[in-house]
Amino acid sequence: MAETKTLVLNHKQIEQKITRIAYEIYERNLSEEGVVFAGIAGMGYKFAQMLSDRLKEISPLHVELMEVKLDKSAVVQGEVTLSKDFALGNKSLILVDDVQNTGKTLAYALKPFLEMPLKKMEIAVLVNRSHKLFPVTPDYTGYELSTTLNEHIEVDLESTQNTVHLH
């Protein structure tokens, strides 16, 4: 039996979500020295790149980007590493992932930042599935989608026509 996919967000809608979130980030961080986007490896990092690029287009804020690498299938046992070291003392850090399901990946991705002096940390996700099991709530959400635990969200930000599908 063929698997059915339902289009949740098309390319234009994703672009609109990115623009709206970038403006929200700008509004909430007007007085900051800069913003550092920390994207979780995979589509989270790609989403962070897109937010970073859009924020650079619309604001004078100093924007930096890093990748947070972790094993999503074994976050408890795995090591969390960062692609770059930044002095984050007077900057706002925004941890970014494509989809928040239970909050587990985001919770473990916070680990290296808990040992650094930060002025402020926020979380941005493209899709929030609202199956909260960990005390992690995004500050910026592109789309809220209630799903069953058996359903999956597939985010494609690598092609010329970015999409989000439910299957």
C-alpha positions in Angstrom: 0.0 0.0 0.0 1.4 3.4 -1.0 2.1 5.8 1.8 0.0 9.0 1.6 1.6 12.3 2.3 -0.4 15.4 3.1 1.2 18.8 2.2 1.2 20.9 5.3 3.3 23.9 4.2 4.4 24.7 0.6 7.4 26.7 -0.4 5.7 30.1 -0.3 4.2 29.4 3.1 7.6 28.4 4.5 9.1 31.6 3.2 6.4 33.6 4.9 7.0 31.7 8.2 10.7 32.4 7.9 10.1 36.1 7.3 7.6 36.4 10.2 9.9 34.6 12.6 12.9 36.8 11.5 10.9 39.9 12.3 9.8 38.6 15.7 13.4 37.8 16.5 14.5 41.3 15.4 11.8 42.9 17.5 12.7 40.9 20.6 16.4 41.4 20.2 16.7 45.1 19.2 18.9 46.0 22.1 21.2 43.0 21.8 24.8 43.1 20.6 24.1 40.3 18.3 22.2 37.1 17.7 23.7 33.6 17.4 21.7 30.9 15.6 22.5 27.4 16.8 20.8 25.0 14.4 20.5 21.3 15.2 22.2 19.2 12.5 20.1 18.3 9.5 17.0 20.3 8.7 17.3 22.3 11.9 20.6 23.7 10.7 19.2 24.5 7.3 16.2 26.3 8.9 18.7 28.2 11.1 20.6 29.2 8.0 17.4 30.5 6.4 16.4 32.5 9.5 20.0 33.9 9.8 20.0 35.0 6.1 16.5 36.6 6.5 17.5 38.4 9.7 20.6 39.8 8.0 18.4 41.2 5.2 15.9 43.0 7.5 18.1 44.1 10.4 21.4 45.7 11.3 22.0 43.1 14.0 25.3 41.2 14.0 24.2 37.6 13.1 26.3 34.4 13.5 25.5 30.8 12.8 26.7 27.5 14.3 25.7 23.8 14.0 24.7 21.7 17.0 25.7 18.1 16.3 24.1 15.2 18.1 22.7 11.7 17.5 18.9 12.2 17.4 18.4 8.5 17.8 20.4 8.3 21.0 20.5 11.7 22.5 20.9 10.4 26.0 24.1 8.5 25.3 25.5 10.7 22.6 27.8 13.6 22.8 26.6 17.1 21.8 29.2 19.1 19.9 29.2 22.6 18.4 30.7 23.6 15.0 32.1 26.8 16.3 33.1 28.5 19.6 31.6 31.9 20.2 31.9 34.4 23.1 28.2 34.5 23.8 28.2 36.7 26.9 26.3 39.7 25.5 24.5 38.0 22.7 21.2 36.3 22.3 21.3 32.6 21.4 18.5 31.0 19.4 18.5 27.2 19.3 16.8 26.1 16.1 15.2 22.9 15.0 12.8 22.0 12.1 10.3 20.0 14.2 9.6 19.9 17.9 7.9 16.6 18.8 8.4 15.8 22.5 11.1 18.4 23.2 13.7 15.7 24.0 16.2 16.6 21.2 16.0 20.3 22.1 16.4 19.6 25.8 19.6 17.6 25.1 20.9 20.1 22.6 20.8 22.7 25.4 23.5 20.9 27.3 26.7 22.7 25.9 25.0 26.1 26.4 24.3 25.5 30.1 28.0 25.7 30.8 28.5 29.0 29.0 27.7 32.5 30.1 24.7 33.6 28.1 22.7 36.8 28.2 19.6 35.1 26.8 18.5 31.8 25.1 15.4 31.3 23.0 14.1 28.4 20.8 12.7 28.5 17.3 11.0 25.7 15.4 9.3 25.5 12.0 6.7 23.0 13.2 5.6 22.3 16.8 3.8 19.0 17.1 2.8 19.6 20.7 3.6 16.2 22.2 5.4 17.9 25.0 7.2 15.4 27.3 10.2 17.7 28.2 9.9 21.2 29.6 10.9 22.9 26.4 8.6 25.4 24.7 9.6 27.3 21.6 9.6 31.1 21.7 9.2 31.2 17.9 7.0 28.7 16.0 6.2 28.7 12.3 3.3 26.3 12.5 1.4 24.5 15.3 0.2 21.0 14.2 -1.5 18.5 16.5 -0.7 15.0 15.3 -0.9 11.5 16.6 2.2 9.8 17.8 2.1 7.4 14.7 2.2 10.3 12.2 5.4 11.8 11.0 6.4 15.2 9.8 8.8 15.4 6.9 10.6 18.7 6.3 12.4 19.3 3.0 14.5 22.5 3.0 17.1 21.2 0.6 15.2 21.4 -2.7 14.2 24.4 -4.8 10.6 24.0 -3.6 10.8 23.6 0.2 7.9 21.6 1.7 6.5 20.1 4.9 4.5 16.9 4.7 2.6 14.9 7.1 2.6 11.1 6.7 
